[in-house]
Amino acid sequence: MKTEFKLIADLIETSTRVLDVGCGDGTLMEFLKDNKEIDIRGIEISKNNVQQCIGKGLTVIEGDAEQDLSQFPDGSFDFVILSQTLQAFLNPEKVISELLRVGKKAIVTIPNFGYWKVRLHLLMKGTMPVTRTLPDEWYNTPNLHMCTIKDFFTFCENRKINIYKSIALQNLKSSKITDTNLALKNLTAVLGIFLIEK
C-alpha cells in the first residue's frame, strides 16, 4: 500500500489543491499531508470513516461521490484522487466524468482483474478469487464493476480522455504502461495507476 501511496504522491505537484474521493479512514490523505506540501480534502460516504479522519485532523466531508461531487464547482481542485474505489460505484462513467470536471487532473487507481493469478484462479477453481487487492468474497464484495488495466485504457480512448501517465504495480515494483506492453502489463500487474485529464 505504501508503494501505491508514494506513486500517487509523485504524480501530485506541490502547492496544489487536492481532493481524495472515497478517502476511507484517511490513510492516504494522512500520508500525502505528511509527505507533500498540498492543501488536501476528502469526501467519504461512511460516517465512521469520516469521524476517524476528523480524529486525525483531516478535512473531510460526509457524502456520496456519485451524488455529491456535483456540488463542487468546475476546476475547483488541481488533482482529484480515486484510489481503488472506481469498481465500487454504480455508475463509474459518471464518477470519472465528475472527477475530470471538478479536478484539472485525476489520479485513478484500480485493482487489475486481468492479473494472471485472478485469471488462473477462475480457470482452475471456477470460483471468484480472494487476493490481497481483492480481499472479499463474491457475496460481500463492494466491487460491482470488474475492470482490467486494458478495459480502463479502452474506456479512456473511447471517451477522448488523455492518459497522461500510466503505471503498473506488481509487488513493490512499478513500471510504465505503454500501447506496446499493455497486454503484458494487463497480465502481470495487480494494480493500475492512471493520471488522466480531459
CYANA upper distance limits for C-alpha pairs under 8 A (distance plus 0.5 A):
  1 MET  CA      5 PHE  CA      6.83
  2 LYS  CA      6 LYS  CA      6.63
  3 THR  CA      7 LEU  CA      6.74
  3 THR  CA    172 LEU  CA      6.81
  4 GLU  CA      8 ILE  CA      6.72
  4 GLU  CA    169 LEU  CA      8.18
  5 PHE  CA      9 ALA  CA      6.60
  5 PHE  CA     28 LEU  CA      6.90
  5 PHE  CA     31 PHE  CA      7.75
  5 PHE  CA     32 LEU  CA      8.25
  6 LYS  CA     10 ASP  CA      6.66
  7 LEU  CA     11 LEU  CA      7.08
  8 ILE  CA     12 ILE  CA      7.27
  8 ILE  CA    107 ILE  CA      7.81
  8 ILE  CA    193 ILE  CA      8.32
  9 ALA  CA     32 LEU  CA      6.85
  9 ALA  CA     35 ASN  CA      8.27
  9 ALA  CA     36 LYS  CA      7.52
 11 LEU  CA    107 ILE  CA      8.49
 11 LEU  CA    195 LEU  CA      7.87
 12 ILE  CA     16 THR  CA      8.31
 12 ILE  CA     79 PHE  CA      7.62
 14 THR  CA     36 LYS  CA      6.88
 14 THR  CA     37 GLU  CA      5.65
 14 THR  CA     38 ILE  CA      6.12
 15 SER  CA     37 GLU  CA      6.11
 15 SER  CA     38 ILE  CA      5.34
 15 SER  CA     39 ASP  CA      7.53
 16 THR  CA     37 GLU  CA      8.32
 16 THR  CA     38 ILE  CA      5.68
 16 THR  CA     39 ASP  CA      6.68
 16 THR  CA     77 PHE  CA      8.21
 16 THR  CA     78 ASP  CA      6.40
 16 THR  CA     79 PHE  CA      8.04
 17 ARG  CA     38 ILE  CA      6.64
 17 ARG  CA     39 ASP  CA      5.32
 17 ARG  CA     40 ILE  CA      6.51
 17 ARG  CA     76 SER  CA      8.47
 17 ARG  CA     77 PHE  CA      5.55
 17 ARG  CA     78 ASP  CA      5.78
 17 ARG  CA     79 PHE  CA      7.08
 18 VAL  CA     38 ILE  CA      7.49
 18 VAL  CA     39 ASP  CA      6.55
 18 VAL  CA     40 ILE  CA      5.15
 18 VAL  CA     41 ARG  CA      6.82
 18 VAL  CA     77 PHE  CA      6.10
 18 VAL  CA     78 ASP  CA      6.53
 18 VAL  CA     79 PHE  CA      5.36
 18 VAL  CA     80 VAL  CA      6.18
 18 VAL  CA     81 ILE  CA      7.99
 19 LEU  CA     40 ILE  CA      6.31
 19 LEU  CA     41 ARG  CA      5.45
 19 LEU  CA     42 GLY  CA      5.90
 19 LEU  CA     43 ILE  CA      8.03
 19 LEU  CA     77 PHE  CA      7.10
 19 LEU  CA     79 PHE  CA      7.00
 19 LEU  CA     80 VAL  CA      5.23
 19 LEU  CA     81 ILE  CA      6.64
 20 ASP  CA     29 MET  CA      7.50
 20 ASP  CA     40 ILE  CA      7.88
 20 ASP  CA     41 ARG  CA      6.73
 20 ASP  CA     42 GLY  CA      5.08
 20 ASP  CA     43 ILE  CA      6.94
 20 ASP  CA     80 VAL  CA      6.44
 20 ASP  CA     81 ILE  CA      5.23
 20 ASP  CA     82 LEU  CA      6.84
 21 VAL  CA     42 GLY  CA      6.39
 21 VAL  CA     43 ILE  CA      5.67
 21 VAL  CA     44 GLU  CA      7.15
 21 VAL  CA     65 ALA  CA      7.19
 21 VAL  CA     80 VAL  CA      7.53
 21 VAL  CA     81 ILE  CA      6.38
 21 VAL  CA     82 LEU  CA      5.80
 21 VAL  CA     83 SER  CA      8.23
 22 GLY  CA     42 GLY  CA      7.74
 22 GLY  CA     43 ILE  CA      6.19
 22 GLY  CA     44 GLU  CA      5.13
 22 GLY  CA     45 ILE  CA      7.39
 22 GLY  CA     65 ALA  CA      7.55
 22 GLY  CA     82 LEU  CA      7.28
 22 GLY  CA     83 SER  CA      8.16
 22 GLY  CA     85 THR  CA      7.29
 23 CYS  CA     27 THR  CA      8.27
 23 CYS  CA     28 LEU  CA      7.75
 23 CYS  CA     29 MET  CA      7.63
 23 CYS  CA     42 GLY  CA      6.22
 23 CYS  CA     43 ILE  CA      6.66
 23 CYS  CA     44 GLU  CA      6.06
 23 CYS  CA     83 SER  CA      8.37
 24 GLY  CA     44 GLU  CA      6.64
 24 GLY  CA     46 SER  CA      8.00
 24 GLY  CA     49 ASN  CA      6.04
 24 GLY  CA     50 VAL  CA      7.96
 25 ASP  CA     49 ASN  CA      5.07
 25 ASP  CA     50 VAL  CA      7.22
 25 ASP  CA     52 GLN  CA      6.14
 25 ASP  CA     53 CYS  CA      6.00
 26 GLY  CA     30 GLU  CA      6.40
 26 GLY  CA     42 GLY  CA      8.39
 26 GLY  CA     49 ASN  CA      8.09
 26 GLY  CA     52 GLN  CA      7.89
 26 GLY  CA     53 CYS  CA      5.64
 26 GLY  CA     56 LYS  CA      8.38
 26 GLY  CA     58 LEU  CA      7.89
 27 THR  CA     31 PHE  CA      6.79
 28 LEU  CA     32 LEU  CA      6.70
 29 MET  CA     33 LYS  CA      6.48
 29 MET  CA     40 ILE  CA      7.49
 29 MET  CA     41 ARG  CA      8.19
 29 MET  CA     42 GLY  CA      8.07
 29 MET  CA     58 LEU  CA      8.09
 30 GLU  CA     34 ASP  CA      6.60
 30 GLU  CA     56 LYS  CA      8.26
 30 GLU  CA     58 LEU  CA      7.88
 31 PHE  CA     35 ASN  CA      6.56
 32 LEU  CA     36 LYS  CA      5.84
 32 LEU  CA     38 ILE  CA      8.26
 32 LEU  CA     40 ILE  CA      8.44
 33 LYS  CA     37 GLU  CA      7.43
 33 LYS  CA     38 ILE  CA      7.24
 33 LYS  CA     39 ASP  CA      8.32
 33 LYS  CA     40 ILE  CA      7.44
 40 ILE  CA     59 THR  CA      7.92
 41 ARG  CA     58 LEU  CA      7.67
 41 ARG  CA     59 THR  CA      5.61
 41 ARG  CA     60 VAL  CA      6.17
 42 GLY  CA     58 LEU  CA      8.46
 42 GLY  CA     59 THR  CA      6.85
 42 GLY  CA     60 VAL  CA      4.92
 42 GLY  CA     61 ILE  CA      6.84
 43 ILE  CA     60 VAL  CA      6.00
 43 ILE  CA     61 ILE  CA      5.48
 43 ILE  CA     62 GLU  CA      6.32
 43 ILE  CA     63 GLY  CA      6.42
 43 ILE  CA     64 ASP  CA      8.11
 43 ILE  CA     65 ALA  CA      7.57
 44 GLU  CA     49 ASN  CA      7.66
 44 GLU  CA     50 VAL  CA      6.79
 44 GLU  CA     60 VAL  CA      7.63
 44 GLU  CA     61 ILE  CA      6.97
 44 GLU  CA     62 GLU  CA      5.63
 44 GLU  CA     63 GLY  CA      6.00
 44 GLU  CA     64 ASP  CA      7.17
 44 GLU  CA     65 ALA  CA      7.96
 45 ILE  CA     49 ASN  CA      8.48
 45 ILE  CA     50 VAL  CA      8.26
 45 ILE  CA     62 GLU  CA      5.96
 45 ILE  CA     63 GLY  CA      5.28
 45 ILE  CA     64 ASP  CA      5.50
 45 ILE  CA     65 ALA  CA      8.00
 46 SER  CA     50 VAL  CA      6.74
 46 SER  CA     62 GLU  CA      7.51
 46 SER  CA     63 GLY  CA      8.50
 47 LYS  CA     51 GLN  CA      6.78
 47 LYS  CA     62 GLU  CA      7.03
 48 ASN  CA     52 GLN  CA      6.88
 49 ASN  CA     53 CYS  CA      6.72
 50 VAL  CA     54 ILE  CA      6.73
 50 VAL  CA     60 VAL  CA      6.85
 50 VAL  CA     61 ILE  CA      7.48
 50 VAL  CA     62 GLU  CA      6.77
 51 GLN  CA     55 GLY  CA      6.57
 52 GLN  CA     56 LYS  CA      6.95
 53 CYS  CA     57 GLY  CA      7.06
 53 CYS  CA     58 LEU  CA      5.82
 53 CYS  CA     59 THR  CA      7.88
 53 CYS  CA     60 VAL  CA      7.19
 54 ILE  CA     58 LEU  CA      5.64
 54 ILE  CA     59 THR  CA      7.05
 54 ILE  CA     60 VAL  CA      7.32
 63 GLY  CA     67 GLN  CA      8.36
 63 GLY  CA     68 ASP  CA      6.49
 64 ASP  CA     68 ASP  CA      6.02
 64 ASP  CA     69 LEU  CA      8.28
 65 ALA  CA     69 LEU  CA      5.81
 65 ALA  CA     95 VAL  CA      7.76
 66 GLU  CA     89 PHE  CA      7.81
 66 GLU  CA     91 ASN  CA      7.95
 66 GLU  CA     94 LYS  CA      7.85
 66 GLU  CA     95 VAL  CA      6.42
 68 ASP  CA     72 PHE  CA      8.39
 69 LEU  CA     98 GLU  CA      7.02
 69 LEU  CA     99 LEU  CA      8.32
 69 LEU  CA    102 VAL  CA      8.00
 70 SER  CA     98 GLU  CA      7.58
 72 PHE  CA     76 SER  CA      7.24
 72 PHE  CA    102 VAL  CA      6.79
 73 PRO  CA    102 VAL  CA      6.77
 74 ASP  CA    101 ARG  CA      5.81
 74 ASP  CA    102 VAL  CA      5.27
 74 ASP  CA    103 GLY  CA      7.76
 75 GLY  CA    101 ARG  CA      6.59
 75 GLY  CA    102 VAL  CA      5.19
 75 GLY  CA    103 GLY  CA      5.38
 75 GLY  CA    104 LYS  CA      6.05
 76 SER  CA    102 VAL  CA      6.08
 76 SER  CA    103 GLY  CA      6.67
 77 PHE  CA    102 VAL  CA      6.71
 77 PHE  CA    103 GLY  CA      5.12
 77 PHE  CA    104 LYS  CA      7.00
 78 ASP  CA    103 GLY  CA      5.80
 78 ASP  CA    104 LYS  CA      5.48
 78 ASP  CA    105 LYS  CA      6.71
 79 PHE  CA    103 GLY  CA      5.74
 79 PHE  CA    104 LYS  CA      6.57
 79 PHE  CA    105 LYS  CA      5.47
 79 PHE  CA    106 ALA  CA      5.90
 79 PHE  CA    107 ILE  CA      7.61
 80 VAL  CA     99 LEU  CA      6.73
 80 VAL  CA    100 LEU  CA      8.45
 80 VAL  CA    102 VAL  CA      8.02
 80 VAL  CA    103 GLY  CA      5.86
 80 VAL  CA    104 LYS  CA      8.39
 80 VAL  CA    105 LYS  CA      6.99
 80 VAL  CA    106 ALA  CA      5.17
 80 VAL  CA    107 ILE  CA      6.68
 81 ILE  CA    106 ALA  CA      6.28
 81 ILE  CA    107 ILE  CA      5.24
 81 ILE  CA    108 VAL  CA      6.54
 82 LEU  CA     86 LEU  CA      7.35
 82 LEU  CA    106 ALA  CA      8.10
 82 LEU  CA    107 ILE  CA      6.67
 82 LEU  CA    108 VAL  CA      5.34
 82 LEU  CA    109 THR  CA      6.94
 83 SER  CA    107 ILE  CA      8.17
 83 SER  CA    108 VAL  CA      6.29
 83 SER  CA    109 THR  CA      5.33
 83 SER  CA    110 ILE  CA      7.44
 84 GLN  CA    108 VAL  CA      7.95
 84 GLN  CA    109 THR  CA      5.69
 84 GLN  CA    110 ILE  CA      5.30
 84 GLN  CA    111 PRO  CA      6.71
 85 THR  CA     89 PHE  CA      7.75
 85 THR  CA    109 THR  CA      8.32
 85 THR  CA    110 ILE  CA      7.76
 86 LEU  CA     92 PRO  CA      6.40
 86 LEU  CA     95 VAL  CA      8.37
 86 LEU  CA    108 VAL  CA      8.26
 86 LEU  CA    109 THR  CA      8.47
 86 LEU  CA    110 ILE  CA      7.40
 87 GLN  CA     92 PRO  CA      7.49
 87 GLN  CA    110 ILE  CA      8.00
 87 GLN  CA    142 PRO  CA      8.43
 87 GLN  CA    143 ASN  CA      5.66
 87 GLN  CA    144 LEU  CA      6.28
 87 GLN  CA    145 HIS  CA      5.24
 87 GLN  CA    146 MET  CA      6.64
 87 GLN  CA    147 CYS  CA      7.44
 88 ALA  CA    142 PRO  CA      5.79
 88 ALA  CA    143 ASN  CA      4.93
 88 ALA  CA    144 LEU  CA      5.73
 88 ALA  CA    145 HIS  CA      7.15
 89 PHE  CA     95 VAL  CA      8.30
 89 PHE  CA    143 ASN  CA      8.29
 89 PHE  CA    144 LEU  CA      7.30
 89 PHE  CA    145 HIS  CA      8.10
 90 LEU  CA    144 LEU  CA      7.45
 90 LEU  CA    145 HIS  CA      8.44
 91 ASN  CA     95 VAL  CA      7.08
 92 PRO  CA     96 ILE  CA      6.68
 93 GLU  CA     97 SER  CA      6.72
 94 LYS  CA     98 GLU  CA      6.71
 95 VAL  CA     99 LEU  CA      6.62
 96 ILE  CA    100 LEU  CA      6.79
 97 SER  CA    101 ARG  CA      6.79
 98 GLU  CA    102 VAL  CA      6.51
 99 LEU  CA    103 GLY  CA      6.26
 99 LEU  CA    105 LYS  CA      8.47
 99 LEU  CA    106 ALA  CA      6.75
100 LEU  CA    104 LYS  CA      6.80
100 LEU  CA    105 LYS  CA      6.78
100 LEU  CA    106 ALA  CA      6.72
100 LEU  CA    197 GLU  CA      6.86
100 LEU  CA    198 LYS  CA      6.83
104 LYS  CA    197 GLU  CA      7.17
104 LYS  CA    198 LYS  CA      8.49
105 LYS  CA    195 LEU  CA      7.38
105 LYS  CA    196 ILE  CA      6.27
105 LYS  CA    197 GLU  CA      5.31
105 LYS  CA    198 LYS  CA      8.22
106 ALA  CA    194 PHE  CA      8.45
106 ALA  CA    195 LEU  CA      6.23
106 ALA  CA    196 ILE  CA      5.77
106 ALA  CA    197 GLU  CA      6.86
107 ILE  CA    193 ILE  CA      7.60
107 ILE  CA    194 PHE  CA      6.03
107 ILE  CA    195 LEU  CA      5.05
107 ILE  CA    196 ILE  CA      6.84
108 VAL  CA    193 ILE  CA      6.38
108 VAL  CA    194 PHE  CA      5.68
108 VAL  CA    195 LEU  CA      7.08
108 VAL  CA    196 ILE  CA      8.20
109 THR  CA    191 LEU  CA      7.39
109 THR  CA    192 GLY  CA      6.00
109 THR  CA    193 ILE  CA      4.85
109 THR  CA    194 PHE  CA      6.69
110 ILE  CA    147 CYS  CA      8.10
110 ILE  CA    148 THR  CA      8.37
110 ILE  CA    149 ILE  CA      8.17
110 ILE  CA    191 LEU  CA      6.19
110 ILE  CA    192 GLY  CA      5.79
110 ILE  CA    193 ILE  CA      7.15
111 PRO  CA    133 THR  CA      6.71
111 PRO  CA    134 LEU  CA      7.82
111 PRO  CA    147 CYS  CA      8.17
111 PRO  CA    148 THR  CA      8.06
111 PRO  CA    190 VAL  CA      6.52
111 PRO  CA    191 LEU  CA      5.11
111 PRO  CA    192 GLY  CA      7.04
112 ASN  CA    147 CYS  CA      6.93
112 ASN  CA    148 THR  CA      5.20
112 ASN  CA    149 ILE  CA      6.32
112 ASN  CA    186 ASN  CA      7.74
112 ASN  CA    189 ALA  CA      7.24
112 ASN  CA    190 VAL  CA      5.71
112 ASN  CA    191 LEU  CA      5.64
112 ASN  CA    192 GLY  CA      6.91
113 PHE  CA    118 VAL  CA      6.90
113 PHE  CA    119 ARG  CA      8.21
113 PHE  CA    146 MET  CA      6.77
113 PHE  CA    147 CYS  CA      6.21
113 PHE  CA    148 THR  CA      5.41
113 PHE  CA    149 ILE  CA      8.39
113 PHE  CA    190 VAL  CA      8.31
114 GLY  CA    118 VAL  CA      7.26
114 GLY  CA    119 ARG  CA      6.99
114 GLY  CA    147 CYS  CA      8.11
114 GLY  CA    148 THR  CA      5.42
114 GLY  CA    149 ILE  CA      7.53
114 GLY  CA    150 LYS  CA      8.48
114 GLY  CA    186 ASN  CA      6.11
114 GLY  CA    187 LEU  CA      6.19
115 TYR  CA    119 ARG  CA      6.91
115 TYR  CA    148 THR  CA      8.37
115 TYR  CA    186 ASN  CA      6.73
115 TYR  CA    187 LEU  CA      5.19
115 TYR  CA    188 THR  CA      6.00
115 TYR  CA    189 ALA  CA      6.30
115 TYR  CA    190 VAL  CA      6.20
116 TRP  CA    120 LEU  CA      6.45
116 TRP  CA    187 LEU  CA      5.57
116 TRP  CA    188 THR  CA      6.59
117 LYS  CA    121 HIS  CA      6.44
118 VAL  CA    122 LEU  CA      6.77
118 VAL  CA    128 MET  CA      8.48
118 VAL  CA    129 PRO  CA      6.43
119 ARG  CA    123 LEU  CA      6.62
120 LEU  CA    124 MET  CA      6.36
121 HIS  CA    125 LYS  CA      6.01
121 HIS  CA    126 GLY  CA      7.45
121 HIS  CA    127 THR  CA      7.60
121 HIS  CA    128 MET  CA      7.92
121 HIS  CA    129 PRO  CA      6.43
122 LEU  CA    126 GLY  CA      5.12
122 LEU  CA    127 THR  CA      5.88
122 LEU  CA    128 MET  CA      6.46
122 LEU  CA    129 PRO  CA      7.08
128 MET  CA    137 GLU  CA      7.84
128 MET  CA    138 TRP  CA      6.77
129 PRO  CA    134 LEU  CA      8.14
129 PRO  CA    137 GLU  CA      8.21
130 VAL  CA    134 LEU  CA      6.07
130 VAL  CA    135 PRO  CA      5.63
130 VAL  CA    136 ASP  CA      6.56
130 VAL  CA    137 GLU  CA      6.87
131 THR  CA    135 PRO  CA      5.66
133 THR  CA    190 VAL  CA      7.79
136 ASP  CA    140 ASN  CA      6.72
136 ASP  CA    141 THR  CA      5.46
137 GLU  CA    141 THR  CA      6.31
147 CYS  CA    151 ASP  CA      6.42
147 CYS  CA    152 PHE  CA      7.39
148 THR  CA    152 PHE  CA      6.86
148 THR  CA    186 ASN  CA      7.22
149 ILE  CA    153 PHE  CA      6.85
149 ILE  CA    182 LEU  CA      8.40
149 ILE  CA    185 LYS  CA      8.23
149 ILE  CA    186 ASN  CA      5.87
149 ILE  CA    191 LEU  CA      8.47
149 ILE  CA    192 GLY  CA      6.48
150 LYS  CA    154 THR  CA      6.79
150 LYS  CA    182 LEU  CA      7.21
150 LYS  CA    183 ALA  CA      7.66
150 LYS  CA    186 ASN  CA      6.49
151 ASP  CA    155 PHE  CA      6.53
152 PHE  CA    156 CYS  CA      6.72
153 PHE  CA    157 GLU  CA      6.64
153 PHE  CA    163 ILE  CA      8.42
154 THR  CA    158 ASN  CA      6.54
155 PHE  CA    159 ARG  CA      6.95
156 CYS  CA    160 LYS  CA      6.54
156 CYS  CA    161 ILE  CA      5.23
156 CYS  CA    162 ASN  CA      7.37
156 CYS  CA    163 ILE  CA      7.72
157 GLU  CA    161 ILE  CA      6.60
157 GLU  CA    162 ASN  CA      8.00
160 LYS  CA    198 LYS  CA      7.74
161 ILE  CA    196 ILE  CA      7.24
161 ILE  CA    197 GLU  CA      6.54
161 ILE  CA    198 LYS  CA      5.53
162 ASN  CA    196 ILE  CA      6.07
162 ASN  CA    197 GLU  CA      5.77
162 ASN  CA    198 LYS  CA      6.43
163 ILE  CA    194 PHE  CA      7.15
163 ILE  CA    195 LEU  CA      6.48
163 ILE  CA    196 ILE  CA      5.03
163 ILE  CA    197 GLU  CA      7.19
164 TYR  CA    194 PHE  CA      8.05
164 TYR  CA    195 LEU  CA      5.90
164 TYR  CA    196 ILE  CA      5.86
164 TYR  CA    197 GLU  CA      7.41
165 LYS  CA    176 LYS  CA      8.35
165 LYS  CA    194 PHE  CA      6.30
165 LYS  CA    195 LEU  CA      5.54
165 LYS  CA    196 ILE  CA      7.62
166 SER  CA    176 LYS  CA      6.46
166 SER  CA    177 ILE  CA      5.86
166 SER  CA    178 THR  CA      8.11
166 SER  CA    192 GLY  CA      7.66
166 SER  CA    193 ILE  CA      6.19
166 SER  CA    194 PHE  CA      5.03
166 SER  CA    195 LEU  CA      6.89
167 ILE  CA    174 SER  CA      6.95
167 ILE  CA    175 SER  CA      6.07
167 ILE  CA    176 LYS  CA      5.14
167 ILE  CA    177 ILE  CA      5.95
167 ILE  CA    192 GLY  CA      6.35
167 ILE  CA    193 ILE  CA      5.51
167 ILE  CA    194 PHE  CA      6.92
168 ALA  CA    174 SER  CA      6.02
168 ALA  CA    175 SER  CA      5.80
168 ALA  CA    176 LYS  CA      6.64
168 ALA  CA    177 ILE  CA      6.64
168 ALA  CA    185 LYS  CA      6.92
168 ALA  CA    189 ALA  CA      5.97
168 ALA  CA    190 VAL  CA      8.06
168 ALA  CA    191 LEU  CA      6.50
168 ALA  CA    192 GLY  CA      5.38
168 ALA  CA    193 ILE  CA      6.91
169 LEU  CA    173 LYS  CA      6.33
169 LEU  CA    174 SER  CA      5.04
169 LEU  CA    175 SER  CA      7.22
169 LEU  CA    189 ALA  CA      5.84
169 LEU  CA    190 VAL  CA      6.52
169 LEU  CA    191 LEU  CA      5.60
169 LEU  CA    192 GLY  CA      6.78
169 LEU  CA    193 ILE  CA      8.17
170 GLN  CA    174 SER  CA      6.83
170 GLN  CA    188 THR  CA      7.28
170 GLN  CA    189 ALA  CA      5.23
170 GLN  CA    190 VAL  CA      5.98
170 GLN  CA    191 LEU  CA      7.45
171 ASN  CA    190 VAL  CA      8.07
177 ILE  CA    181 ASN  CA      6.80
177 ILE  CA    182 LEU  CA      6.46
177 ILE  CA    185 LYS  CA      7.12
178 THR  CA    182 LEU  CA      6.22
181 ASN  CA    185 LYS  CA      6.66
182 LEU  CA    186 ASN  CA      6.44
183 ALA  CA    187 LEU  CA      6.93
184 LEU  CA    188 THR  CA      6.72
185 LYS  CA    189 ALA  CA      5.96
